[in-house]
């Protein structure tokens, strides 16, 4: 009789599944380690892309945060972790979901890592998004935009990834990235999702300084504003 050793993983641990059979999933590439499939949640194979809904209703898509326990300790590119340095990649992921690309930080990071989507370890190569998703256009960077410019881009249906100062109490720029979302209320404010702490909030309730720059995205079949 062979005794099998049981092992538990903390809630939120990300594991690789190599085989599924009769309600069980084989993990970590070894035939000796299995888990009940009902205990796992699939995050590595998102559903096919969908078109965002038409009309005036707001559409967010999924909103993710970099320090989610499922992936915070996974390597970001070849340097650091998603939880520590993955704000821009996670914000981009959220922007893509707004445009109907169903994805998540694990999938986006894996593709970028394997396809030259980072330089110097974990610095994002912005234009690679169109190679990964041919229906998406990265419009480039807008430097020192006014709040009016930001609002107009959002109104045009272009989600933004914006550079902010994460610690406005010091003179030096503490570089951090957040993504815009359509306003959930008709208040004329700029609304953001902050991938650091998973908070959806008015931009100016959290960040008072002028925005350094933003990157904007649109679907290829949409007219350029």
N, C-alpha and C positions, 0 to 999 in steps of 0.2 A: 504494500500500500504506500502510495506517494503522498506526502503532506504538501499542500499548497500554502504558500505564505500570502496572507492578505495584506494589502496596503491601501491607505486612504490618501486622497489628495484634498487640500483645502478647497472650500467653495470658491469658484472662479478660476481655478487652475486651467490653463489652456493646454490641451493635449492633441497629438496627431492621431488620427484614426486611419488604419491601414486596411481594415477589412470589417465588414458587417455580416453577421451570420446568426440567424435564428434569434434575433433580439439582443445579440451581444456584439460588442465592438472591440476589435483588437487594437491595442495602443502601442505606441513607441517602437513599432517595427519588430516586436517580438511575439511569437506565437503563444508564449506563456503568460502574457499579461492581457486580461480582458476586463471589460466593464459592461454592465447592463446599459444598453443604448438609451433607455429611458432616463438614465441619470445624466445624460450629456445633452448639450444644446449646440447645434451646428452653427459655427460662425465663419467657417472657411470657404463656403461655397454659397455666395449670395444668389438670390433669385435673379432671373433674367431682367435686363433693364426694362423699365416701363416709362411710358410717356407721362409727364406731369399732367394733372387735370386741367382742363380748359376753363375759362371764365374768370370771374373776379375773386373767387375764394382763395385764401392764402394756402400755400403748400410748403411744408417744411421738409418732407422726407424724414429719414431717421437722423437724430442728433446724437453724436457720440462724444465721449470725453477721454482724454489721453490716459488718465489714471484709473480707468476701469480695471478692476482686479483681473479680468480675463486676459488682458494684454499689457498692462503697465510695465511688466518686467521683460517683455520681449525686446530683442535688439531692434534699434531704429537704424536701418541701413547697416552700416558696419561700425557704428560708434554710438555709445550711449543706449538708452532705452526709450520706448515710446512714452512711458510715464514721465520721464524727466525732460525730454527734448522734443516730443512729438506733437507740439501744439499746432505747427503749421500744417503738417501732414493730416492731422485729425480735422483741423478746420477746413482743409481742402476736401476731405472725405464728406464732411457735412454739406459743403457747397455742391458737390456732385450729386448727393442725394436729393437736393432741392431741384436739380435739373433732370431727375428721373433715372439716374445711374444708381442702381441699388448695390451698395458696397459697404465696407466697414474698414476700420483702421488696419486690421490684420491683413486683409486682402490687398488694400492699397499699398501698404508698406512692403509686402512680399513682392508685388510686381515691381515697384520702384527699386527695390534692392537687387532684383534679378535682371533689370533692364536699364541700368544706368540712370535711374531716376534720382540719384543723390550724387553730390560731389563732396570731396573732403570728408567722407564718412557718412554724414547725415544731413547735409545742407541740400535742400530741395532744388531739383532742376525743374523749374516751373513748366516749361514748354513740353515736357514729356507727357503731360496729361492728355494731349491730343493724340499721341501715339497709342496710349493705353485705351483711350475712349475716342474714336474718330468722330463721333457725333458732337463732341464738346470742343469749343474754341476757348483757349486762354487768350484774353485780350491784351495781356501785358500789364505793366505797373503804371499806376497814376500816383505821382509824387505830390505830397503836401496838398491833398484835396480839401476843399471846403466841405462843411456838413451838407450844403446844398447839392454839391456834386455827388456825395455819397447817397443822399436820398434819391436823386434822379436815377442813378444806376440801379438801385434797388427797385424803384418804381418801374424801370424798364425790364425787370425780370432777370437781372444779372446778379447772382449771389457774389459776395465779396469776401475775400480773406484780408483782414486789416492788421497792420502792424501798430501795436500800442505799447505804452510804457507800463510794464507790470508793477513797477514801484515808483509812483510819481513823487514820492517824498525825497528822492535823491536826484542830484543833477544829472547823473549818467543814465543813459537809456538802458533799461532792463527789458530787452527785446522779448515780445510776446505777441502771439497771433490769435485773433478771434475771427469768427465768421458772422456775417449778417444773416438775419432772417426777416421774412416779411412781418410787418407790424401786426401783433395779435389784437391790438386795439387801435381805433382811429384817433391817435393822439398826436400825429405828426412827428413822432420821435424816431430815432434810429434804434432799432433793436438788434441785439447780438446774442449769440450763444458762445459762452466762454468754455473752451475745451479743458481748461485747468481744473475747474471745480463743477462742471456740468450745470452751470447756472444760465438761464435765459433772462436777460435784463436789458433795460435801456442803456445804450452806450454811455450817455453822459451822466447816468447815475453811478457809473463805476470808473470811467476814464474821462478825465477833464481836459487833458492836454490835446492839442491838435493831432490829428492822425498823420503819421509819418508817410505812409503809402498804403495803397490797396492793390490787390490783383483782382481782376473781374473775369467771370466766366459766362458763357452763353452757349446755347445749342446752335449747332452749325446751320440749321434751317431757319434761324431767326435773323431778322434784319439787324445790322449794326446800328446802335444809337449814335 
